Amino acid sequence: MTTHLLSHLAVVVLLAACAASASAQGSAPASSVPSTLTGPAQEPPAATEAQQIEQLVRARAFDAALARADALLARNPRNAQVRFLRAVALTETGKRAEAVAAFEAMNSDFPELPEPYNNLAVLHAAAGRYDLARSLLLRAIEVAPNYITAQENLGDLHLAMAADVYARALALDPNNAALKAKLQAARDTSARLRAAR
């Protein structure tokens, strides 16, 4: 039985990871000097290409986001932020197999980032591959113990797994009132959790 359970795709920009990567490559870190000490106010900088792609994803202009991401990645294939946004856009356009491949490649190339593990888990859970989803969420939490989205998704997944087991047990004993009550309680809880998002 497959249900929609993990709706928390991470759609975050991987700024911290990108900053760490830039720092490791010798780029100057962003200034931490308060703006009050830097002189007169200046125009805000123009959005970077990655930020523009993120804006397209948030505006649900996925085809445009994919085209821009592909162009940027042709020049810089190791851009983690753009690769992540591209994978999210693939997910949202229903290109699940391509999205899975994109997140798997990110997990291989950037094993320190929790968001690709989380999003890959969401895709596997939606396909009923609960054990694989669980192992990916646990990996995301191992990488980033304070990553709330993965923690929340793991709780949702456990609830979905419980409902699935109750349903299988009820199929073996259709008149078992206790199993019916547990299954209903698990489904009701899942519905309430989805409504609370």
Buried (B, 14 or more C-beta within 10 A) or exposed (E): EEBEBBEBBBBBBBEEBBEBBEEEEEEEEEEEEEEEEEEEEEEEEEEEBBBBBBBBBEEEBBEBBBBBBEEBBEEEEEBBBBBBBBBBBBBBBEBBEBBBBBBBEBBEEBEEBBBBBBBBBBBBBBEBBBEBBBBBBBBBBEBBEEBEBBBBBBEBBBBBBBBBBBBEBBEEEEEBEEBBEBBEBBBEBBEEBEEEE
